Amino acid sequence: MPRLAHVNDDDLRSAIHAGCRTMRNVFNVDDDGVPFFGSRLLPDARLSFSAHHSESHVPGRHLNALLAADAVAPDPTIDPAAQDAAIAMHRRALMHSYGGIQPLPLNRSKIGDPAPGNFCPHNLREGFHGLWALAQHRADDEAADLAERSLATIRQLWRPDHGWDEAQLAQQGLTYMACQGFVHGEARMLGPLVKFQRATGSQAAGDLADDVAQKLLAEFYLEDGVYTAERFVTRHAHSVTCCLSSLAQYAAARGDTQVMARVKSFYDHGLWQMRDAIGWSPESAQQTGSDHGEGNNTGDIVETALILGAHGWTEYDHDAQRILRAHLLPSQLRDVSFVVEPDNPHHEDGLHDMGRRHLGAWGFPAPYGHLSWGKGRGGLSFNMDIVGGVVASLCEALSAVTISAPAGDGPLHHKIRLLLETTTQDLQLGICTENDAMTLEIRLQHLGDLQIQLPPWVDEEAIRMEPLTEHFSIDEDGLHIPGRDKADAAVADPIRVHLPTPGEELTLTHHHDHPIEVHLRGDRVVAMDSLGADLTFFPDLD
């Protein structure tokens, strides 16, 4: 099958709901319900355990995403009890991970081991993400207390200038699994530390976040914004992008404009060592010989762009919108008709119902499809942590589509940052995409003026408005429609804005051995060179 069906490039809620479906179907009944980590669909299909990243990694990712989705995009078609049951299963696995000798995210060496004893600092981020999400969204005092005990343990066993007390870890019976340096390991926990402090007021989380951020700024994310493998020690692109988005969160929480400037500098320079023009990001920085990427990385890039956009650099909102429509949304697995169910004579859960359980996942896509030209990864895989990372990023994007806030003592000021469908308590935005145009249908639930950020491809002279009597103006901040008086129109009467979507041709060259031609209308891909690969997202170029 050269081209996939059901490709989505504009519906954030649908993508979030499909990803949550995946996360409700990853529990291994042969391992007491601990979620799978490893995934493969080609050349054969299976789900598998990891001695590094099963209970220590996947539950935290999935709790962060499932609970965020419950908050911003609840699925009305799903029985809430099913969602709650999945959250409870992930919580149980997370607590088992923290239930070893020390309150750290630990993993077993194999299925059947009575207690986890493998410690890899890479997983600190995921552990704190799960504990933060439970504390924030479920007021889970046990999770909050466990996070505080974990923070105290980290202070006892790790110092930013000396690393881990490996002798003490060994003496306590833990197997220490080293990382590829600080960015690949401890630094990754910065983002959830910031979130945990914001949710609970934890002084310990704030102090550790300060130490981690200062080390990142002093040694890695310098003023020049440069990435080199020598400086960062690791080429693991997701660790670099998640530390970048974490620094953006830290700068926003602290109101630190200097740190935000560092984030912007790396976004503008070093990030291009691990992205292309539509936001595809390779699994390894400066990768050659393959077009396979990683969905997590792209999600982090979107989150970083949206934070920069919220701080006055609106061009980064435009970058986020293009990334979402041209790559991240289309790369979700929504067609599993190619999956061949494996023989399963021993009724192993890791070989059961592979297509249905993977539906909604993200993995290691090329810009043009699930399979890469070149060496790829040796198969088609959708490791189960990735769906959690991407869904959490899409929840951030959905939350950022519109902002409604009081304008002084007057009515609300409604601002549309991204041209993507959404419904909030203040505003409903519908979008109809035609071959060469896009129509925004906006219904204000509360009176107020309206601002629409316009992507750079919009021809301002070609904008049409309905009703034709609607007054509007355009400046560098976008399109402005003044607030209606109650006598003028009902609040719920729609405003329609018609935007022609001009054609654009791009050539993707960053980290692609063979240039990839892309044809767009606005930010939507209408055709892309597939380099002869299978399982593609878009029509191929003639």
C-alpha positions as a Python dict, from the first residue, in 0.01 Angstrom:
ca = {
    (1, 'M'): (0, 0, 0),
    (2, 'P'): (192, 306, -121),
    (3, 'R'): (-26, 565, 59),
    (4, 'L'): (-202, 556, 394),
    (5, 'A'): (-567, 634, 458),
    (6, 'H'): (-717, 855, 732),
    (7, 'V'): (-422, 1097, 747),
    (8, 'N'): (-506, 1392, 973),
    (9, 'D'): (-346, 1734, 929),
    (10, 'D'): (-581, 1971, 1109),
    (11, 'D'): (-766, 1811, 1403),
    (12, 'L'): (-580, 1836, 1734),
    (13, 'R'): (-860, 1686, 1942),
    (14, 'S'): (-897, 1382, 1719),
    (15, 'A'): (-521, 1322, 1734),
    (16, 'I'): (-520, 1352, 2114),
    (17, 'H'): (-813, 1112, 2150),
    (18, 'A'): (-653, 855, 1920),
    (19, 'G'): (-325, 878, 2112),
    (20, 'C'): (-509, 826, 2442),
    (21, 'R'): (-665, 516, 2289),
    (22, 'T'): (-316, 376, 2232),
    (23, 'M'): (-216, 449, 2591),
    (24, 'R'): (-519, 258, 2719),
    (25, 'N'): (-406, -52, 2527),
    (26, 'V'): (-39, -96, 2623),
    (27, 'F'): (-69, -304, 2940),
    (28, 'N'): (100, -645, 2938),
    (29, 'V'): (-132, -900, 3099),
    (30, 'D'): (166, -1138, 3117),
    (31, 'D'): (351, -885, 3338),
    (32, 'D'): (83, -790, 3590),
    (33, 'G'): (-31, -499, 3375),
    (34, 'V'): (302, -315, 3345),
    (35, 'P'): (293, -123, 3014),
    (36, 'F'): (506, -231, 2721),
    (37, 'F'): (790, -10, 2602),
    (38, 'G'): (924, -163, 2281),
    (39, 'S'): (720, -184, 1962),
    (40, 'R'): (765, -321, 1615),
    (41, 'L'): (518, -367, 1329),
    (42, 'L'): (755, -459, 1045),
    (43, 'P'): (905, -698, 948),
    (44, 'D'): (706, -871, 1224),
    (45, 'A'): (472, -730, 1486),
    (46, 'R'): (536, -739, 1861),
    (47, 'L'): (533, -540, 2184),
    (48, 'S'): (817, -591, 2430),
    (49, 'F'): (965, -526, 2775),
    (50, 'S'): (1274, -308, 2834),
    (51, 'A'): (1518, -350, 3122),
    (52, 'H'): (1593, 23, 3090),
    (53, 'H'): (1259, 190, 3020),
    (54, 'S'): (944, -8, 3103),
    (55, 'E'): (797, 77, 3447),
    (56, 'S'): (1059, 348, 3503),
    (57, 'H'): (967, 538, 3186),
    (58, 'V'): (636, 462, 3015),
    (59, 'P'): (390, 516, 3306),
    (60, 'G'): (520, 866, 3375),
    (61, 'R'): (496, 966, 3010),
    (62, 'H'): (146, 827, 2979),
    (63, 'L'): (15, 974, 3304),
    (64, 'N'): (141, 1317, 3199),
    (65, 'A'): (-42, 1285, 2867),
    (66, 'L'): (-363, 1113, 2977),
    (67, 'L'): (-422, 1357, 3261),
    (68, 'A'): (-345, 1657, 3039),
    (69, 'A'): (-591, 1525, 2781),
    (70, 'D'): (-858, 1484, 3049),
    (71, 'A'): (-806, 1849, 3141),
    (72, 'V'): (-804, 2011, 2796),
    (73, 'A'): (-963, 1761, 2555),
    (74, 'P'): (-1191, 1509, 2730),
    (75, 'D'): (-1325, 1250, 2488),
    (76, 'P'): (-1708, 1242, 2505),
    (77, 'T'): (-1718, 907, 2322),
    (78, 'I'): (-1521, 722, 2592),
    (79, 'D'): (-1663, 590, 2917),
    (80, 'P'): (-1479, 790, 3186),
    (81, 'A'): (-1437, 467, 3380),
    (82, 'A'): (-1218, 328, 3101),
    (83, 'Q'): (-992, 633, 3110),
    (84, 'D'): (-977, 620, 3490),
    (85, 'A'): (-890, 251, 3481),
    (86, 'A'): (-598, 315, 3245),
    (87, 'I'): (-473, 599, 3464),
    (88, 'A'): (-495, 371, 3768),
    (89, 'M'): (-294, 100, 3588),
    (90, 'H'): (-21, 345, 3491),
    (91, 'R'): (-17, 485, 3845),
    (92, 'R'): (24, 134, 3985),
    (93, 'A'): (320, 67, 3755),
    (94, 'L'): (477, 403, 3846),
    (95, 'M'): (445, 332, 4217),
    (96, 'H'): (601, -11, 4165),
    (97, 'S'): (895, 159, 3992),
    (98, 'Y'): (944, 390, 4292),
    (99, 'G'): (893, 105, 4538),
    (100, 'G'): (1248, -29, 4534),
    (101, 'I'): (1539, 37, 4768),
    (102, 'Q'): (1533, 412, 4699),
    (103, 'P'): (1247, 643, 4588),
    (104, 'L'): (1385, 671, 4236),
    (105, 'P'): (1239, 554, 3901),
    (106, 'L'): (1379, 199, 3895),
    (107, 'N'): (1330, -84, 3647),
    (108, 'R'): (1347, -461, 3665),
    (109, 'S'): (1604, -653, 3464),
    (110, 'K'): (1343, -897, 3337),
    (111, 'I'): (978, -986, 3370),
    (112, 'G'): (929, -1186, 3685),
    (113, 'D'): (1188, -1007, 3897),
    (114, 'P'): (1029, -929, 4235),
    (115, 'A'): (1160, -574, 4270),
    (116, 'P'): (1314, -313, 4040),
    (117, 'G'): (1686, -249, 4084),
    (118, 'N'): (1811, -82, 3765),
    (119, 'F'): (1862, 294, 3792),
    (120, 'C'): (1914, 509, 3484),
    (121, 'P'): (1909, 890, 3537),
    (122, 'H'): (1756, 923, 3189),
    (123, 'N'): (1424, 821, 3349),
    (124, 'L'): (1414, 1093, 3617),
    (125, 'R'): (1221, 1316, 3377),
    (126, 'E'): (954, 1055, 3317),
    (127, 'G'): (919, 968, 3686),
    (128, 'F'): (867, 1329, 3788),
    (129, 'H'): (628, 1383, 3497),
    (130, 'G'): (404, 1109, 3632),
    (131, 'L'): (422, 1228, 3993),
    (132, 'W'): (363, 1592, 3893),
    (133, 'A'): (62, 1501, 3680),
    (134, 'L'): (-98, 1302, 3962),
    (135, 'A'): (-38, 1584, 4211),
    (136, 'Q'): (-168, 1850, 3973),
    (137, 'H'): (-470, 1680, 3817),
    (138, 'R'): (-574, 1430, 4086),
    (139, 'A'): (-461, 1608, 4405),
    (140, 'D'): (-269, 1287, 4479),
    (141, 'D'): (-96, 1349, 4812),
    (142, 'E'): (86, 1015, 4799),
    (143, 'A'): (241, 1110, 4464),
    (144, 'A'): (339, 1455, 4591),
    (145, 'D'): (498, 1308, 4904),
    (146, 'L'): (684, 1051, 4695),
    (147, 'A'): (818, 1329, 4472),
    (148, 'E'): (949, 1516, 4777),
    (149, 'R'): (1121, 1202, 4906),
    (150, 'S'): (1272, 1145, 4563),
    (151, 'L'): (1404, 1502, 4558),
    (152, 'A'): (1571, 1449, 4896),
    (153, 'T'): (1727, 1123, 4775),
    (154, 'I'): (1867, 1288, 4462),
    (155, 'R'): (2027, 1556, 4680),
    (156, 'Q'): (2191, 1284, 4890),
    (157, 'L'): (2322, 1078, 4597),
    (158, 'W'): (2393, 1333, 4321),
    (159, 'R'): (2579, 1663, 4288),
    (160, 'P'): (2583, 1873, 3971),
    (161, 'D'): (2963, 1903, 3982),
    (162, 'H'): (3046, 1543, 4077),
    (163, 'G'): (2761, 1326, 3949),
    (164, 'W'): (2624, 1021, 4128),
    (165, 'D'): (2769, 843, 4429),
    (166, 'E'): (2798, 518, 4236),
    (167, 'A'): (2965, 338, 4526),
    (168, 'Q'): (2668, 408, 4752),
    (169, 'L'): (2422, 305, 4480),
    (170, 'A'): (2607, -25, 4440),
    (171, 'Q'): (2623, -76, 4815),
    (172, 'Q'): (2245, -43, 4826),
    (173, 'G'): (2208, -310, 4559),
    (174, 'L'): (2118, -82, 4268),
    (175, 'T'): (2256, -130, 3918),
    (176, 'Y'): (2362, 210, 3785),
    (177, 'M'): (2307, 255, 3410),
    (178, 'A'): (2516, 548, 3291),
    (179, 'C'): (2388, 806, 3043),
    (180, 'Q'): (2558, 992, 2760),
    (181, 'G'): (2635, 1289, 2982),
    (182, 'F'): (2425, 1543, 3170),
    (183, 'V'): (2189, 1644, 2887),
    (184, 'H'): (2104, 1279, 2819),
    (185, 'G'): (2052, 1215, 3190),
    (186, 'E'): (1971, 1437, 3486),
    (187, 'A'): (1905, 1758, 3290),
    (188, 'R'): (1594, 1609, 3135),
    (189, 'M'): (1406, 1639, 3467),
    (190, 'L'): (1406, 2021, 3458),
    (191, 'G'): (1065, 2059, 3293),
    (192, 'P'): (868, 1843, 3537),
    (193, 'L'): (1055, 2001, 3829),
    (194, 'V'): (928, 2342, 3714),
    (195, 'K'): (575, 2203, 3681),
    (196, 'F'): (586, 2032, 4020),
    (197, 'Q'): (700, 2351, 4193),
    (198, 'R'): (426, 2548, 4020),
    (199, 'A'): (163, 2293, 4125),
    (200, 'T'): (271, 2237, 4485),
    (201, 'G'): (502, 2524, 4580),
    (202, 'S'): (781, 2274, 4650),
    (203, 'Q'): (1097, 2457, 4755),
    (204, 'A'): (1307, 2145, 4699),
    (205, 'A'): (1184, 2116, 4340),
    (206, 'G'): (1255, 2484, 4278),
    (207, 'D'): (1606, 2463, 4421),
    (208, 'L'): (1694, 2155, 4216),
    (209, 'A'): (1547, 2318, 3905),
    (210, 'D'): (1772, 2620, 3964),
    (211, 'D'): (2081, 2399, 3989),
    (212, 'V'): (1994, 2200, 3677),
    (213, 'A'): (1913, 2514, 3475),
    (214, 'Q'): (2234, 2689, 3576),
    (215, 'K'): (2444, 2391, 3470),
    (216, 'L'): (2263, 2376, 3134),
    (217, 'L'): (2320, 2748, 3077),
    (218, 'A'): (2684, 2744, 3190),
    (219, 'E'): (2798, 2445, 2986),
    (220, 'F'): (2558, 2363, 2703),
    (221, 'Y'): (2300, 2622, 2592),
    (222, 'L'): (2542, 2912, 2559),
    (223, 'E'): (2481, 3260, 2420),
    (224, 'D'): (2604, 3154, 2075),
    (225, 'G'): (2317, 2903, 2047),
    (226, 'V'): (2545, 2644, 1889),
    (227, 'Y'): (2505, 2267, 1903),
    (228, 'T'): (2802, 2037, 1866),
    (229, 'A'): (2822, 1674, 1969),
    (230, 'E'): (3142, 1757, 2157),
    (231, 'R'): (2974, 2029, 2368),
    (232, 'F'): (2657, 1833, 2439),
    (233, 'V'): (2828, 1491, 2468),
    (234, 'T'): (2514, 1324, 2330),
    (235, 'R'): (2360, 1312, 1982),
    (236, 'H'): (2029, 1189, 2125),
    (237, 'A'): (1810, 1458, 1972),
    (238, 'H'): (1515, 1411, 2204),
    (239, 'S'): (1728, 1482, 2510),
    (240, 'V'): (1850, 1805, 2350),
    (241, 'T'): (1500, 1918, 2246),
    (242, 'C'): (1336, 1829, 2577),
    (243, 'C'): (1603, 2021, 2768),
    (244, 'L'): (1537, 2318, 2538),
    (245, 'S'): (1162, 2311, 2602),
    (246, 'S'): (1236, 2268, 2974),
    (247, 'L'): (1455, 2579, 2973),
    (248, 'A'): (1171, 2766, 2801),
    (249, 'Q'): (931, 2653, 3075),
    (250, 'Y'): (1185, 2753, 3339),
    (251, 'A'): (1233, 3099, 3184),
    (252, 'A'): (857, 3153, 3163),
    (253, 'A'): (801, 3044, 3524),
    (254, 'R'): (1082, 3264, 3654),
    (255, 'G'): (1008, 3559, 3425),
    (256, 'D'): (1373, 3545, 3321),
    (257, 'T'): (1423, 3726, 2990),
    (258, 'Q'): (1792, 3635, 2971),
    (259, 'V'): (1720, 3263, 2987),
    (260, 'M'): (1444, 3306, 2729),
    (261, 'A'): (1696, 3478, 2502),
    (262, 'R'): (1921, 3171, 2535),
    (263, 'V'): (1628, 2951, 2435),
    (264, 'K'): (1563, 3171, 2131),
    (265, 'S'): (1929, 3166, 2032),
    (266, 'F'): (1945, 2786, 2035),
    (267, 'Y'): (1611, 2762, 1852),
    (268, 'D'): (1747, 2987, 1578),
    (269, 'H'): (2085, 2815, 1546),
    (270, 'G'): (2164, 2486, 1718),
    (271, 'L'): (1819, 2338, 1665),
    (272, 'W'): (1883, 2325, 1290),
    (273, 'Q'): (2132, 2048, 1361),
    (274, 'M'): (1827, 1834, 1444),
    (275, 'R'): (1529, 1962, 1241),
    (276, 'D'): (1418, 2062, 893),
    (277, 'A'): (1179, 2327, 760),
    (278, 'I'): (858, 2137, 849),
    (279, 'G'): (978, 2035, 1196),
    (280, 'W'): (1079, 1676, 1119),
    (281, 'S'): (1359, 1587, 1359),
    (282, 'P'): (1604, 1295, 1325),
    (283, 'E'): (1644, 1042, 1602),
    (284, 'S'): (2011, 1145, 1627),
    (285, 'A'): (2147, 1496, 1575),
    (286, 'Q'): (2343, 1537, 1250),
    (287, 'Q'): (2206, 1200, 1134),
    (288, 'T'): (2297, 1073, 785),
    (289, 'G'): (2196, 774, 575),
    (290, 'S'): (1832, 769, 685),
    (291, 'D'): (1524, 992, 699),
    (292, 'H'): (1375, 835, 1014),
    (293, 'G'): (1290, 1089, 1281),
    (294, 'E'): (1127, 1084, 1625),
    (295, 'G'): (789, 1230, 1712),
    (296, 'N'): (898, 1330, 2065),
    (297, 'N'): (1154, 1572, 1930),
    (298, 'T'): (903, 1747, 1708),
    (299, 'G'): (661, 1778, 2000),
    (300, 'D'): (930, 1948, 2208),
    (301, 'I'): (1004, 2189, 1923),
    (302, 'V'): (634, 2283, 1905),
    (303, 'E'): (618, 2341, 2281),
    (304, 'T'): (927, 2562, 2270),
    (305, 'A'): (795, 2761, 1974),
    (306, 'L'): (466, 2826, 2152),
    (307, 'I'): (642, 2956, 2463),
    (308, 'L'): (854, 3189, 2249),
    (309, 'G'): (540, 3298, 2064),
    (310, 'A'): (364, 3374, 2391),
    (311, 'H'): (652, 3604, 2484),
    (312, 'G'): (615, 3833, 2186),
    (313, 'W'): (794, 3654, 1900),
    (314, 'T'): (485, 3560, 1700),
    (315, 'E'): (687, 3414, 1413),
    (316, 'Y'): (743, 3110, 1635),
    (317, 'D'): (367, 3054, 1653),
    (318, 'H'): (372, 3041, 1276),
    (319, 'D'): (653, 2785, 1287),
    (320, 'A'): (453, 2574, 1534),
    (321, 'Q'): (146, 2585, 1310),
    (322, 'R'): (340, 2467, 1006),
    (323, 'I'): (507, 2188, 1205),
    (324, 'L'): (171, 2066, 1335),
    (325, 'R'): (-4, 2066, 998),
    (326, 'A'): (283, 1956, 775),
    (327, 'H'): (441, 1688, 993),
    (328, 'L'): (338, 1609, 1350),
    (329, 'L'): (-35, 1552, 1296),
    (330, 'P'): (5, 1361, 966),
    (331, 'S'): (268, 1128, 1116),
    (332, 'Q'): (24, 964, 1360),
    (333, 'L'): (-53, 597, 1290),
    (334, 'R'): (-420, 604, 1186),
    (335, 'D'): (-422, 327, 923),
    (336, 'V'): (-315, -22, 1039),
    (337, 'S'): (-448, -218, 742),
    (338, 'F'): (-90, -316, 650),
    (339, 'V'): (-27, -489, 985),
    (340, 'V'): (0, -869, 966),
    (341, 'E'): (-98, -1027, 1295),
    (342, 'P'): (175, -1270, 1405),
    (343, 'D'): (130, -1637, 1485),
    (344, 'N'): (76, -1669, 1858),
    (345, 'P'): (61, -2037, 1956),
    (346, 'H'): (144, -1963, 2322),
    (347, 'H'): (-106, -1676, 2354),
    (348, 'E'): (157, -1416, 2448),
    (349, 'D'): (10, -1073, 2513),
    (350, 'G'): (303, -907, 2334),
    (351, 'L'): (185, -1073, 2012),
    (352, 'H'): (-187, -1012, 2058),
    (353, 'D'): (-401, -771, 1854),
    (354, 'M'): (-105, -571, 1722),
    (355, 'G'): (-284, -347, 1475),
    (356, 'R'): (-564, -233, 1703),
    (357, 'R'): (-333, -173, 2000),
    (358, 'H'): (-95, 43, 1794),
    (359, 'L'): (-369, 255, 1636),
    (360, 'G'): (-307, 619, 1732),
    (361, 'A'): (65, 585, 1806),
    (362, 'W'): (359, 798, 1697),
    (363, 'G'): (705, 666, 1629),
    (364, 'F'): (1004, 739, 1408),
    (365, 'P'): (856, 891, 1090),
    (366, 'A'): (1025, 1025, 783),
    (367, 'P'): (883, 1354, 650),
    (368, 'Y'): (692, 1162, 382),
    (369, 'G'): (578, 847, 565),
    (370, 'H'): (624, 586, 833),
    (371, 'L'): (907, 413, 646),
    (372, 'S'): (1235, 586, 566),
    (373, 'W'): (1454, 578, 263),
    (374, 'G'): (1798, 435, 338),
    (375, 'K'): (1894, 225, 637),
    (376, 'G'): (1612, 345, 863),
    (377, 'R'): (1589, 173, 1200),
    (378, 'G'): (1590, -183, 1066),
    (379, 'G'): (1212, -207, 1087),
    (380, 'L'): (897, -9, 1161),
    (381, 'S'): (854, 72, 1530),
    (382, 'F'): (640, 294, 1751),
    (383, 'N'): (802, 273, 2094),
    (384, 'M'): (524, 328, 2342),
    (385, 'D'): (680, 618, 2531),
    (386, 'I'): (661, 837, 2220),
    (387, 'V'): (281, 852, 2205),
    (388, 'G'): (278, 998, 2556),
    (389, 'G'): (530, 1266, 2467),
    (390, 'V'): (345, 1373, 2153),
    (391, 'V'): (-1, 1375, 2311),
    (392, 'A'): (127, 1597, 2593),
    (393, 'S'): (271, 1837, 2334),
    (394, 'L'): (-57, 1842, 2139),
    (395, 'C'): (-241, 1927, 2461),
    (396, 'E'): (-10, 2228, 2499),
    (397, 'A'): (-80, 2325, 2138),
    (398, 'L'): (-457, 2296, 2182),
    (399, 'S'): (-440, 2513, 2493),
    (400, 'A'): (-247, 2777, 2296),
    (401, 'V'): (-480, 2804, 1992),
    (402, 'T'): (-680, 3087, 2149),
    (403, 'I'): (-649, 3315, 2449),
    (404, 'S'): (-935, 3515, 2597),
    (405, 'A'): (-852, 3762, 2872),
    (406, 'P'): (-998, 4087, 3009),
    (407, 'A'): (-873, 4401, 2836),
    (408, 'G'): (-838, 4639, 3128),
    (409, 'D'): (-1180, 4726, 3266),
    (410, 'G'): (-1350, 4653, 2936),
    (411, 'P'): (-1479, 4337, 2767),
    (412, 'L'): (-1267, 4037, 2677),
    (413, 'H'): (-987, 4046, 2424),
    (414, 'H'): (-999, 3727, 2216),
    (415, 'K'): (-676, 3628, 2041),
    (416, 'I'): (-637, 3345, 1790),
    (417, 'R'): (-272, 3234, 1777),
    (418, 'L'): (-302, 2922, 1561),
    (419, 'L'): (-540, 2857, 1273),
    (420, 'L'): (-663, 2524, 1407),
    (421, 'E'): (-1011, 2423, 1521),
    (422, 'T'): (-1096, 2461, 1888),
    (423, 'T'): (-1383, 2523, 2127),
    (424, 'T'): (-1340, 2699, 2460),
    (425, 'Q'): (-1583, 2859, 2705),
    (426, 'D'): (-1518, 3193, 2534),
    (427, 'L'): (-1478, 3116, 2165),
    (428, 'Q'): (-1549, 2855, 1900),
    (429, 'L'): (-1321, 2838, 1595),
    (430, 'G'): (-1415, 2621, 1301),
    (431, 'I'): (-1203, 2588, 988),
    (432, 'C'): (-1305, 2478, 640),
    (433, 'T'): (-1013, 2400, 410),
    (434, 'E'): (-1072, 2402, 36),
    (435, 'N'): (-827, 2349, -247),
    (436, 'D'): (-695, 2704, -253),
    (437, 'A'): (-861, 2876, 43),
    (438, 'M'): (-933, 2851, 412),
    (439, 'T'): (-1243, 2986, 586),
    (440, 'L'): (-1241, 3062, 957),
    (441, 'E'): (-1582, 3055, 1126),
    (442, 'I'): (-1564, 3225, 1464),
    (443, 'R'): (-1839, 3233, 1724),
    (444, 'L'): (-1774, 3445, 2031),
    (445, 'Q'): (-1943, 3309, 2342),
    (446, 'H'): (-1873, 3638, 2522),
    (447, 'L'): (-1856, 3991, 2382),
    (448, 'G'): (-1514, 4132, 2310),
    (449, 'D'): (-1273, 4241, 2042),
    (450, 'L'): (-1096, 3981, 1829),
    (451, 'Q'): (-736, 3953, 1708),
    (452, 'I'): (-622, 3688, 1459),
    (453, 'Q'): (-251, 3629, 1408),
    (454, 'L'): (-189, 3588, 1036),
    (455, 'P'): (71, 3348, 897),
    (456, 'P'): (329, 3502, 664),
    (457, 'W'): (172, 3342, 357),
    (458, 'V'): (-155, 3537, 393),
    (459, 'D'): (-219, 3801, 125),
    (460, 'E'): (-376, 4077, 332),
    (461, 'E'): (-537, 4238, 27),
    (462, 'A'): (-722, 3914, -54),
    (463, 'I'): (-890, 3869, 285),
    (464, 'R'): (-1271, 3865, 270),
    (465, 'M'): (-1503, 3903, 567),
    (466, 'E'): (-1862, 3798, 634),
    (467, 'P'): (-2076, 3979, 713),
    (468, 'L'): (-1943, 4237, 470),
    (469, 'T'): (-2034, 4514, 714),
    (470, 'E'): (-1785, 4382, 969),
    (471, 'H'): (-1518, 4640, 1042),
    (472, 'F'): (-1160, 4520, 1062),
    (473, 'S'): (-804, 4644, 1039),
    (474, 'I'): (-468, 4477, 980),
    (475, 'D'): (-130, 4560, 1127),
    (476, 'E'): (188, 4373, 1220),
    (477, 'D'): (3, 4198, 1505),
    (478, 'G'): (-261, 4053, 1275),
    (479, 'L'): (-624, 4113, 1187),
    (480, 'H'): (-834, 4309, 1436),
    (481, 'I'): (-1214, 4311, 1465),
    (482, 'P'): (-1353, 4554, 1723),
    (483, 'G'): (-1596, 4434, 1987),
    (484, 'R'): (-1962, 4423, 1892),
    (485, 'D'): (-2227, 4604, 2086),
    (486, 'K'): (-2520, 4391, 2195),
    (487, 'A'): (-2743, 4604, 1975),
    (488, 'D'): (-2536, 4523, 1667),
    (489, 'A'): (-2554, 4144, 1663),
    (490, 'A'): (-2608, 3842, 1877),
    (491, 'V'): (-2295, 3721, 2046),
    (492, 'A'): (-2325, 3379, 1880),
    (493, 'D'): (-2358, 3514, 1524),
    (494, 'P'): (-2056, 3381, 1334),
    (495, 'I'): (-1781, 3588, 1181),
    (496, 'R'): (-1633, 3429, 868),
    (497, 'V'): (-1286, 3516, 747),
    (498, 'H'): (-1183, 3388, 404),
    (499, 'L'): (-808, 3346, 346),
    (500, 'P'): (-666, 3233, 11),
    (501, 'T'): (-395, 2967, 63),
    (502, 'P'): (-122, 3028, -193),
    (503, 'G'): (92, 2748, -326),
    (504, 'E'): (449, 2716, -203),
    (505, 'E'): (731, 2481, -299),
    (506, 'L'): (994, 2380, -43),
    (507, 'T'): (1302, 2165, -69),
    (508, 'L'): (1392, 1988, 255),
    (509, 'T'): (1768, 1956, 275),
    (510, 'H'): (1861, 1965, 645),
    (511, 'H'): (1982, 1615, 739),
    (512, 'H'): (1835, 1455, 428),
    (513, 'D'): (2090, 1285, 203),
    (514, 'H'): (1847, 1328, -87),
    (515, 'P'): (1655, 1658, -112),
    (516, 'I'): (1281, 1617, -56),
    (517, 'E'): (1047, 1834, -263),
    (518, 'V'): (730, 1954, -89),
    (519, 'H'): (427, 2136, -230),
    (520, 'L'): (209, 2324, 19),
    (521, 'R'): (-108, 2528, 26),
    (522, 'G'): (-67, 2757, 322),
    (523, 'D'): (74, 2521, 585),
    (524, 'R'): (-94, 2209, 445),
    (525, 'V'): (110, 1960, 243),
    (526, 'V'): (-64, 1875, -85),
    (527, 'A'): (218, 1661, -230),
    (528, 'M'): (563, 1540, -127),
    (529, 'D'): (841, 1340, -287),
    (530, 'S'): (842, 998, -118),
    (531, 'L'): (1179, 881, -256),
    (532, 'G'): (1006, 554, -344),
    (533, 'A'): (916, 470, 17),
    (534, 'D'): (602, 285, 123),
    (535, 'L'): (332, 382, 377),
    (536, 'T'): (332, 750, 283),
    (537, 'F'): (123, 1035, 426),
    (538, 'F'): (75, 1253, 117),
    (539, 'P'): (20, 1226, -259),
    (540, 'D'): (352, 1176, -434),
    (541, 'L'): (486, 1438, -671),
    (542, 'D'): (429, 1357, -1036),
}
